[in-house]
Amino acid sequence: MPFGQIVIGPPGSGKSTYCNGVVQFFNAIGRKSSVINLDPANDRLPYDCELDIRDFITLEEIMEDQNLGPNGGMMYALESLDDSIDLLIKKIEKISEHSYIVFDCPGQVELFTHHSSLHKIFKTLEKKLDIRLCVVSLIDSFYLTSASQYISVLLLALRSMLQLDLPHVNVFSKIDLVSNYGELPFNLDYYTEVQDLSYLKPHVEKESNSVLGKRYSKLTNYIAELVEDFNLVSFEVLAVEDKQSMINLLSVIDKANGYMFGSTEVGGDTVWAEATRQGGAADVDIQDRWIENKAKYDEEEAKRRKEMIEEAEKMEKPFDVEDEWESALKDWEENHATIRK
């Protein structure tokens, strides 16, 4: 049974960087994986791509041939892909026979909030290939700094969840930068767990001093009530460069798409699957890690990395990313052993 994840999010949210980090992680745990690029505008991929939509059609060609702008060209590209879905299915079927699949999607939000092509493509793949998929929706943590923007991304997350109709993991990316943006009025848990949004009302009103702004603040409050009524949205956090952060997120994703409970014949990472099956995701105090004691954690991580480099030099071997992943996975497994006790 094939498994995979669909990476979506607005431009600049870190989708391609995340895909590159995921591939490194999968290599470290021995999981066979492949990335499929579905963005016809992305001509600078940081990872090796098993299947690239740009090999068949590019945004530049569409814009020139069809006299369309960037957004219209992107929609045309995915509609064309939807029309030739049988060819896409054949290519993905061959890849999924031996690989866990990561889909890197375009960043135009309308493609996963109300345009139907992505929804049709992935639902067809689910039906024809019996593939188990999970949406990973990345949102830049910068939006935590504004109450009104935070509520906007909640609505965006909710709309994409309803539109794509698949298991969904929402993620605040670049969480390692959030402490640089200034002090937040609430702990990170408040934002990730989407707690009582009425507490944001005075902060929304403070951002809107004009008469028109006050009308918008009422609209924002109504949107907040709508999000709360559905009670569907919550978030994980991610700093791609932080190995423990990536490990924790991937254990959540493996649970969401069922990989944790399914066969590991495709992935080949029996040890990881068994560890996550027994322990699930680690309980991390994100406020402590990324806000209150970030400098301390970063210093400890830098010290640990320095020691690993020195150890590698003593053994006269090059220090690489795999060594870092091996150390991070060892720490994660020890932490899970403690949790299980």
LUMNULO-131912 format. One record per residue (C-alpha): residue number from 1; x, y, z; residue in three letters. Coordinates in Angstrom, 2 decimals. Layout:
BEGIN
+------+---------+---------+---------+------+
! resi !      c1 !      c2 !      c3 ! resn !
+------+---------+---------+---------+------+
!  NUM !       X !       Y !       Z !  ALA !
...
+------+---------+---------+---------+------+
//
This chain:
BEGIN
+------+---------+---------+---------+------+
! resi !      c1 !      c2 !      c3 ! resn !
+------+---------+---------+---------+------+
!    1 !    0.00 !    0.00 !    0.00 !  MET !
!    2 !    1.57 !    3.34 !   -1.06 !  PRO !
!    3 !    1.77 !    6.35 !    1.25 !  PHE !
!    4 !    2.59 !   10.01 !    0.76 !  GLY !
!    5 !    2.17 !   13.62 !    1.80 !  GLN !
!    6 !    1.00 !   16.71 !   -0.08 !  ILE !
!    7 !    2.94 !   19.86 !    0.82 !  VAL !
!    8 !    0.97 !   23.09 !    0.39 !  ILE !
!    9 !    1.21 !   26.65 !    1.67 !  GLY !
!   10 !    1.47 !   30.28 !    0.54 !  PRO !
!   11 !    4.60 !   31.53 !   -1.27 !  PRO !
!   12 !    7.55 !   31.85 !    1.08 !  GLY !
!   13 !    6.23 !   29.39 !    3.65 !  SER !
!   14 !    9.17 !   27.03 !    3.02 !  GLY !
!   15 !    7.61 !   24.19 !    1.00 !  LYS !
!   16 !   10.62 !   23.26 !   -1.13 !  SER !
!   17 !   12.99 !   23.68 !    1.83 !  THR !
!   18 !   10.75 !   21.37 !    3.84 !  TYR !
!   19 !   10.67 !   18.79 !    1.02 !  CYS !
!   20 !   14.47 !   18.84 !    0.91 !  ASN !
!   21 !   14.63 !   18.35 !    4.69 !  GLY !
!   22 !   12.11 !   15.51 !    4.53 !  VAL !
!   23 !   14.20 !   13.66 !    1.95 !  VAL !
!   24 !   17.28 !   13.99 !    4.17 !  GLN !
!   25 !   15.29 !   12.65 !    7.11 !  PHE !
!   26 !   13.97 !    9.70 !    5.13 !  PHE !
!   27 !   17.48 !    8.86 !    3.92 !  ASN !
!   28 !   18.62 !    8.84 !    7.56 !  ALA !
!   29 !   15.96 !    6.35 !    8.68 !  ILE !
!   30 !   16.24 !    4.22 !    5.55 !  GLY !
!   31 !   12.87 !    5.08 !    4.05 !  ARG !
!   32 !   12.71 !    4.94 !    0.27 !  LYS !
!   33 !   11.16 !    8.21 !   -0.88 !  SER !
!   34 !   10.59 !   10.30 !   -3.99 !  SER !
!   35 !    9.60 !   13.93 !   -4.49 !  VAL !
!   36 !    7.17 !   14.95 !   -7.23 !  ILE !
!   37 !    7.15 !   18.64 !   -8.18 !  ASN !
!   38 !    3.72 !   19.90 !   -9.23 !  LEU !
!   39 !    4.75 !   23.57 !   -9.44 !  ASP !
!   40 !    5.35 !   24.61 !  -13.09 !  PRO !
!   41 !    6.92 !   27.88 !  -11.88 !  ALA !
!   42 !    9.52 !   26.31 !   -9.59 !  ASN !
!   43 !   12.73 !   26.07 !  -11.60 !  ASP !
!   44 !   15.11 !   25.96 !   -8.62 !  ARG !
!   45 !   14.56 !   22.73 !   -6.74 !  LEU !
!   46 !   16.89 !   22.06 !   -3.77 !  PRO !
!   47 !   16.19 !   18.31 !   -4.00 !  TYR !
!   48 !   16.47 !   15.55 !   -6.60 !  ASP !
!   49 !   13.09 !   15.23 !   -8.27 !  CYS !
!   50 !   11.69 !   11.87 !   -9.40 !  GLU !
!   51 !    8.94 !   13.50 !  -11.47 !  LEU !
!   52 !    8.82 !   17.18 !  -12.43 !  ASP !
!   53 !    5.81 !   18.84 !  -14.05 !  ILE !
!   54 !    8.24 !   21.27 !  -15.73 !  ARG !
!   55 !    9.47 !   18.39 !  -17.89 !  ASP !
!   56 !    6.06 !   18.52 !  -19.58 !  PHE !
!   57 !    4.85 !   22.08 !  -19.16 !  ILE !
!   58 !    6.24 !   25.31 !  -17.72 !  THR !
!   59 !    4.49 !   28.42 !  -16.49 !  LEU !
!   60 !    6.51 !   30.61 !  -18.88 !  GLU !
!   61 !    5.34 !   28.62 !  -21.90 !  GLU !
!   62 !    1.70 !   28.73 !  -20.81 !  ILE !
!   63 !    1.78 !   32.48 !  -20.19 !  MET !
!   64 !    3.25 !   33.09 !  -23.63 !  GLU !
!   65 !    1.10 !   30.61 !  -25.58 !  ASP !
!   66 !   -2.20 !   31.37 !  -23.83 !  GLN !
!   67 !   -1.62 !   35.08 !  -23.14 !  ASN !
!   68 !   -2.24 !   34.54 !  -19.43 !  LEU !
!   69 !   -0.84 !   36.08 !  -16.25 !  GLY !
!   70 !    0.99 !   34.08 !  -13.55 !  PRO !
!   71 !   -2.13 !   33.05 !  -11.60 !  ASN !
!   72 !   -4.17 !   32.22 !  -14.68 !  GLY !
!   73 !   -1.22 !   30.30 !  -16.11 !  GLY !
!   74 !   -0.90 !   28.26 !  -12.93 !  MET !
!   75 !   -4.57 !   27.33 !  -12.98 !  MET !
!   76 !   -4.33 !   26.41 !  -16.67 !  TYR !
!   77 !   -1.34 !   24.16 !  -15.92 !  ALA !
!   78 !   -3.14 !   22.21 !  -13.21 !  LEU !
!   79 !   -6.31 !   21.97 !  -15.29 !  GLU !
!   80 !   -4.17 !   20.50 !  -18.10 !  SER !
!   81 !   -2.70 !   18.05 !  -15.60 !  LEU !
!   82 !   -6.20 !   17.13 !  -14.47 !  ASP !
!   83 !   -7.22 !   16.49 !  -18.09 !  ASP !
!   84 !   -4.27 !   14.12 !  -18.62 !  SER !
!   85 !   -4.64 !   12.42 !  -15.24 !  ILE !
!   86 !   -4.31 !    8.88 !  -16.68 !  ASP !
!   87 !   -0.74 !    9.57 !  -17.82 !  LEU !
!   88 !    0.10 !   11.08 !  -14.44 !  LEU !
!   89 !   -1.36 !    8.06 !  -12.64 !  ILE !
!   90 !    0.79 !    5.65 !  -14.66 !  LYS !
!   91 !    3.97 !    7.52 !  -13.83 !  LYS !
!   92 !    3.11 !    7.88 !  -10.13 !  ILE !
!   93 !    2.07 !    4.21 !   -9.92 !  GLU !
!   94 !    5.56 !    3.12 !  -10.98 !  LYS !
!   95 !    7.17 !    5.46 !   -8.44 !  ILE !
!   96 !    4.84 !    4.45 !   -5.59 !  SER !
!   97 !    5.70 !    0.77 !   -6.02 !  GLU !
!   98 !    9.04 !    1.38 !   -4.34 !  HIS !
!   99 !    8.79 !    4.82 !   -2.72 !  SER !
!  100 !    6.98 !    6.97 !   -0.20 !  TYR !
!  101 !    5.87 !   10.04 !   -2.20 !  ILE !
!  102 !    6.15 !   13.74 !   -1.32 !  VAL !
!  103 !    4.18 !   16.14 !   -3.56 !  PHE !
!  104 !    5.58 !   19.68 !   -3.70 !  ASP !
!  105 !    2.65 !   21.89 !   -4.72 !  CYS !
!  106 !    2.37 !   25.48 !   -6.05 !  PRO !
!  107 !    1.98 !   28.35 !   -3.61 !  GLY !
!  108 !   -1.09 !   30.13 !   -5.02 !  GLN !
!  109 !   -3.60 !   29.82 !   -2.20 !  VAL !
!  110 !   -6.63 !   29.70 !   -4.49 !  GLU !
!  111 !   -5.39 !   26.33 !   -5.80 !  LEU !
!  112 !   -6.07 !   24.68 !   -2.45 !  PHE !
!  113 !   -8.90 !   26.87 !   -1.12 !  THR !
!  114 !  -11.47 !   26.95 !   -3.93 !  HIS !
!  115 !  -10.00 !   25.81 !   -7.27 !  HIS !
!  116 !  -10.93 !   22.17 !   -7.89 !  SER !
!  117 !   -8.01 !   20.74 !   -9.92 !  SER !
!  118 !   -5.72 !   19.75 !   -7.03 !  LEU !
!  119 !   -8.66 !   18.20 !   -5.19 !  HIS !
!  120 !   -9.65 !   16.17 !   -8.27 !  LYS !
!  121 !   -6.07 !   15.04 !   -8.94 !  ILE !
!  122 !   -5.42 !   13.75 !   -5.44 !  PHE !
!  123 !   -8.85 !   12.19 !   -5.02 !  LYS !
!  124 !   -8.32 !   10.32 !   -8.30 !  THR !
!  125 !   -4.90 !    9.13 !   -7.13 !  LEU !
!  126 !   -6.49 !    7.93 !   -3.89 !  GLU !
!  127 !   -9.13 !    5.99 !   -5.78 !  LYS !
!  128 !   -6.99 !    4.51 !   -8.56 !  LYS !
!  129 !   -3.79 !    3.75 !   -6.62 !  LEU !
!  130 !   -5.27 !    3.21 !   -3.15 !  ASP !
!  131 !   -2.62 !    5.61 !   -1.86 !  ILE !
!  132 !   -2.86 !    6.99 !    1.68 !  ARG !
!  133 !   -2.22 !   10.74 !    1.60 !  LEU !
!  134 !   -1.88 !   13.49 !    4.18 !  CYS !
!  135 !   -1.82 !   17.24 !    3.52 !  VAL !
!  136 !    1.01 !   19.15 !    5.20 !  VAL !
!  137 !    0.01 !   22.83 !    5.17 !  SER !
!  138 !    2.87 !   25.22 !    5.97 !  LEU !
!  139 !    2.26 !   28.74 !    7.29 !  ILE !
!  140 !    5.06 !   31.20 !    8.08 !  ASP !
!  141 !    5.19 !   31.80 !   11.84 !  SER !
!  142 !    5.54 !   35.53 !   11.14 !  PHE !
!  143 !    1.74 !   35.66 !   11.01 !  TYR !
!  144 !    1.62 !   34.97 !   14.74 !  LEU !
!  145 !    2.76 !   38.54 !   15.35 !  THR !
!  146 !   -0.54 !   40.07 !   14.24 !  SER !
!  147 !   -3.90 !   39.06 !   15.71 !  ALA !
!  148 !   -5.81 !   39.83 !   12.51 !  SER !
!  149 !   -3.28 !   38.02 !   10.30 !  GLN !
!  150 !   -3.35 !   35.02 !   12.63 !  TYR !
!  151 !   -7.13 !   34.78 !   12.27 !  ILE !
!  152 !   -6.72 !   35.10 !    8.49 !  SER !
!  153 !   -4.39 !   32.10 !    8.36 !  VAL !
!  154 !   -6.81 !   30.15 !   10.55 !  LEU !
!  155 !   -9.49 !   30.76 !    7.93 !  LEU !
!  156 !   -7.04 !   29.78 !    5.17 !  LEU !
!  157 !   -6.21 !   26.54 !    6.99 !  ALA !
!  158 !   -9.87 !   25.74 !    7.59 !  LEU !
!  159 !  -10.80 !   26.42 !    3.98 !  ARG !
!  160 !   -8.01 !   24.20 !    2.60 !  SER !
!  161 !   -9.03 !   21.41 !    5.00 !  MET !
!  162 !  -12.61 !   21.54 !    3.74 !  LEU !
!  163 !  -11.59 !   21.90 !    0.08 !  GLN !
!  164 !   -9.03 !   19.10 !   -0.15 !  LEU !
!  165 !  -10.98 !   16.72 !    2.13 !  ASP !
!  166 !   -7.91 !   14.75 !    3.24 !  LEU !
!  167 !   -6.12 !   14.14 !    6.57 !  PRO !
!  168 !   -4.50 !   17.46 !    7.36 !  HIS !
!  169 !   -1.51 !   18.59 !    9.45 !  VAL !
!  170 !   -1.19 !   22.38 !    9.76 !  ASN !
!  171 !    2.30 !   23.64 !   10.56 !  VAL !
!  172 !    3.79 !   26.97 !   11.62 !  PHE !
!  173 !    7.12 !   26.92 !    9.79 !  SER !
!  174 !   10.27 !   28.92 !   10.61 !  LYS !
!  175 !    9.34 !   28.74 !   14.29 !  ILE !
!  176 !   13.00 !   29.34 !   15.15 !  ASP !
!  177 !   12.57 !   32.94 !   13.92 !  LEU !
!  178 !    9.43 !   33.81 !   15.88 !  VAL !
!  179 !   11.35 !   35.14 !   18.90 !  SER !
!  180 !   12.99 !   37.72 !   16.61 !  ASN !
!  181 !    9.65 !   39.30 !   15.70 !  TYR !
!  182 !    8.89 !   40.69 !   19.14 !  GLY !
!  183 !    6.97 !   39.51 !   22.18 !  GLU !
!  184 !    3.72 !   37.62 !   21.58 !  LEU !
!  185 !    0.74 !   38.44 !   23.85 !  PRO !
!  186 !    0.14 !   34.73 !   24.53 !  PHE !
!  187 !    2.19 !   31.54 !   24.80 !  ASN !
!  188 !    2.78 !   29.53 !   21.64 !  LEU !
!  189 !    0.39 !   26.85 !   22.89 !  ASP !
!  190 !   -2.44 !   29.36 !   22.61 !  TYR !
!  191 !   -1.76 !   29.74 !   18.88 !  TYR !
!  192 !   -1.04 !   26.12 !   18.02 !  THR !
!  193 !   -4.03 !   24.74 !   19.92 !  GLU !
!  194 !   -6.28 !   27.59 !   18.66 !  VAL !
!  195 !   -7.71 !   28.34 !   22.08 !  GLN !
!  196 !  -10.47 !   30.83 !   22.93 !  ASP !
!  197 !  -10.13 !   33.40 !   20.13 !  LEU !
!  198 !  -12.21 !   36.00 !   21.97 !  SER !
!  199 !   -9.00 !   36.94 !   23.83 !  TYR !
!  200 !   -7.68 !   38.31 !   20.53 !  LEU !
!  201 !  -10.51 !   40.85 !   20.20 !  LYS !
!  202 !   -8.73 !   43.79 !   21.94 !  PRO !
!  203 !   -5.58 !   43.10 !   19.93 !  HIS !
!  204 !   -7.54 !   43.11 !   16.67 !  VAL !
!  205 !   -9.23 !   46.40 !   17.61 !  GLU !
!  206 !   -5.86 !   47.90 !   18.55 !  LYS !
!  207 !   -4.60 !   47.18 !   15.02 !  GLU !
!  208 !   -7.63 !   49.01 !   13.51 !  SER !
!  209 !   -7.75 !   52.66 !   14.59 !  ASN !
!  210 !   -9.71 !   54.14 !   11.67 !  SER !
!  211 !  -13.49 !   53.99 !   11.20 !  VAL !
!  212 !  -13.07 !   51.58 !    8.30 !  LEU !
!  213 !  -10.60 !   49.59 !   10.38 !  GLY !
!  214 !  -13.15 !   49.15 !   13.14 !  LYS !
!  215 !  -15.61 !   47.71 !   10.65 !  ARG !
!  216 !  -12.94 !   45.28 !    9.53 !  TYR !
!  217 !  -12.25 !   44.35 !   13.15 !  SER !
!  218 !  -15.91 !   43.28 !   13.49 !  LYS !
!  219 !  -15.53 !   41.14 !   10.37 !  LEU !
!  220 !  -12.36 !   39.61 !   11.81 !  THR !
!  221 !  -14.20 !   38.74 !   15.02 !  ASN !
!  222 !  -16.98 !   37.05 !   13.04 !  TYR !
!  223 !  -14.37 !   35.03 !   11.13 !  ILE !
!  224 !  -12.82 !   33.97 !   14.45 !  ALA !
!  225 !  -16.23 !   32.74 !   15.63 !  GLU !
!  226 !  -16.64 !   30.78 !   12.40 !  LEU !
!  227 !  -13.29 !   29.05 !   12.85 !  VAL !
!  228 !  -14.14 !   28.18 !   16.45 !  GLU !
!  229 !  -17.53 !   26.77 !   15.44 !  ASP !
!  230 !  -15.86 !   24.21 !   13.14 !  PHE !
!  231 !  -13.31 !   23.30 !   15.85 !  ASN !
!  232 !  -11.02 !   21.63 !   13.31 !  LEU !
!  233 !   -7.86 !   23.74 !   13.15 !  VAL !
!  234 !   -4.71 !   23.16 !   15.19 !  SER !
!  235 !   -1.00 !   23.48 !   14.40 !  PHE !
!  236 !    2.35 !   21.78 !   14.82 !  GLU !
!  237 !    5.58 !   23.80 !   14.72 !  VAL !
!  238 !    8.67 !   23.32 !   12.57 !  LEU !
!  239 !   12.22 !   24.59 !   12.25 !  ALA !
!  240 !   13.66 !   22.66 !    9.32 !  VAL !
!  241 !   17.26 !   23.01 !   10.50 !  GLU !
!  242 !   16.36 !   21.59 !   13.92 !  ASP !
!  243 !   16.48 !   17.81 !   13.67 !  LYS !
!  244 !   14.28 !   17.12 !   16.70 !  GLN !
!  245 !   11.62 !   19.46 !   15.33 !  SER !
!  246 !   11.57 !   17.58 !   12.03 !  MET !
!  247 !   11.47 !   14.19 !   13.76 !  ILE !
!  248 !    8.53 !   15.22 !   15.94 !  ASN !
!  249 !    6.58 !   16.55 !   12.96 !  LEU !
!  250 !    7.18 !   13.47 !   10.82 !  LEU !
!  251 !    5.93 !   11.20 !   13.60 !  SER !
!  252 !    2.68 !   13.23 !   13.61 !  VAL !
!  253 !    2.38 !   13.00 !    9.81 !  ILE !
!  254 !    3.00 !    9.24 !    9.83 !  ASP !
!  255 !    0.09 !    8.90 !   12.23 !  LYS !
!  256 !   -2.16 !   11.16 !   10.14 !  ALA !
!  257 !   -1.75 !    9.27 !    6.85 !  ASN !
!  258 !   -1.68 !    5.86 !    8.54 !  GLY !
!  259 !    1.92 !    4.99 !    7.72 !  TYR !
!  260 !    2.61 !    4.39 !   11.40 !  MET !
!  261 !   -0.02 !    1.66 !   11.45 !  PHE !
!  262 !    0.45 !    0.27 !    7.94 !  GLY !
!  263 !    2.93 !   -1.90 !    6.11 !  SER !
!  264 !    6.60 !   -0.84 !    5.93 !  THR !
!  265 !    7.37 !   -2.90 !    2.85 !  GLU !
!  266 !    7.47 !    0.19 !    0.64 !  VAL !
!  267 !    9.34 !    2.43 !    3.06 !  GLY !
!  268 !   11.77 !   -0.12 !    4.42 !  GLY !
!  269 !   12.15 !    1.74 !    7.74 !  ASP !
!  270 !   10.89 !   -0.92 !   10.14 !  THR !
!  271 !   12.82 !    0.40 !   13.16 !  VAL !
!  272 !   11.39 !    3.93 !   12.82 !  TRP !
!  273 !    7.85 !    2.65 !   12.20 !  ALA !
!  274 !    8.00 !    0.43 !   15.28 !  GLU !
!  275 !    9.36 !    3.27 !   17.44 !  ALA !
!  276 !    6.60 !    5.68 !   16.40 !  THR !
!  277 !    3.95 !    2.98 !   16.70 !  ARG !
!  278 !    4.89 !    2.45 !   20.33 !  GLN !
!  279 !    5.54 !    6.02 !   21.37 !  GLY !
!  280 !    3.96 !    8.47 !   18.93 !  GLY !
!  281 !    5.13 !   12.09 !   18.97 !  ALA !
!  282 !    7.26 !   13.41 !   21.80 !  ALA !
!  283 !    5.75 !   15.91 !   24.23 !  ASP !
!  284 !    7.76 !   19.11 !   23.64 !  VAL !
!  285 !    7.20 !   22.37 !   25.50 !  ASP !
!  286 !    7.33 !   24.67 !   22.47 !  ILE !
!  287 !    7.13 !   27.85 !   24.55 !  GLN !
!  288 !   10.21 !   26.79 !   26.47 !  ASP !
!  289 !   12.08 !   25.57 !   23.37 !  ARG !
!  290 !   11.42 !   28.42 !   20.96 !  TRP !
!  291 !   10.71 !   31.45 !   23.16 !  ILE !
!  292 !   11.78 !   31.39 !   26.80 !  GLU !
!  293 !   14.96 !   29.30 !   26.60 !  ASN !
!  294 !   15.72 !   29.27 !   22.89 !  LYS !
!  295 !   19.28 !   30.58 !   23.36 !  ALA !
!  296 !   20.03 !   27.83 !   25.88 !  LYS !
!  297 !   18.74 !   25.07 !   23.60 !  TYR !
!  298 !   20.58 !   26.51 !   20.59 !  ASP !
!  299 !   23.80 !   26.69 !   22.60 !  GLU !
!  300 !   23.45 !   23.07 !   23.69 !  GLU !
!  301 !   22.76 !   22.02 !   20.11 !  GLU !
!  302 !   25.82 !   23.92 !   18.84 !  ALA !
!  303 !   27.96 !   22.33 !   21.55 !  LYS !
!  304 !   26.69 !   18.84 !   20.67 !  ARG !
!  305 !   27.39 !   19.45 !   16.98 !  ARG !
!  306 !   30.92 !   20.68 !   17.75 !  LYS !
!  307 !   31.59 !   17.52 !   19.78 !  GLU !
!  308 !   30.36 !   15.34 !   16.90 !  MET !
!  309 !   32.64 !   17.17 !   14.45 !  ILE !
!  310 !   35.63 !   16.74 !   16.77 !  GLU !
!  311 !   34.82 !   13.05 !   17.21 !  GLU !
!  312 !   34.63 !   12.61 !   13.43 !  ALA !
!  313 !   37.98 !   14.35 !   13.01 !  GLU !
!  314 !   39.58 !   12.01 !   15.57 !  LYS !
!  315 !   38.27 !    9.06 !   13.57 !  MET !
!  316 !   39.57 !   10.75 !   10.40 !  GLU !
!  317 !   36.25 !   10.68 !    8.63 !  LYS !
!  318 !   34.19 !   13.55 !    7.15 !  PRO !
!  319 !   31.29 !   14.86 !    9.23 !  PHE !
!  320 !   28.03 !   15.06 !    7.27 !  ASP !
!  321 !   24.26 !   15.44 !    7.63 !  VAL !
!  322 !   23.78 !   11.70 !    8.19 !  GLU !
!  323 !   25.89 !   11.92 !   11.37 !  ASP !
!  324 !   23.63 !   14.71 !   12.68 !  GLU !
!  325 !   20.50 !   12.72 !   11.90 !  TRP !
!  326 !   21.94 !    9.63 !   13.57 !  GLU !
!  327 !   22.61 !   11.60 !   16.75 !  SER !
!  328 !   19.18 !   13.29 !   16.68 !  ALA !
!  329 !   17.38 !    9.98 !   16.15 !  LEU !
!  330 !   19.31 !    8.43 !   19.04 !  LYS !
!  331 !   18.22 !   11.28 !   21.33 !  ASP !
!  332 !   14.62 !   10.95 !   20.10 !  TRP !
!  333 !   14.56 !    7.20 !   20.74 !  GLU !
!  334 !   15.98 !    7.69 !   24.25 !  GLU !
!  335 !   13.31 !   10.30 !   24.97 !  ASN !
!  336 !   10.60 !    7.92 !   23.75 !  HIS !
!  337 !   11.96 !    5.13 !   25.92 !  ALA !
!  338 !   11.58 !    7.47 !   28.91 !  THR !
!  339 !    8.01 !    8.40 !   27.87 !  ILE !
!  340 !    7.00 !    4.74 !   27.47 !  ARG !
!  341 !    8.25 !    3.94 !   30.97 !  LYS !
+------+---------+---------+---------+------+
//
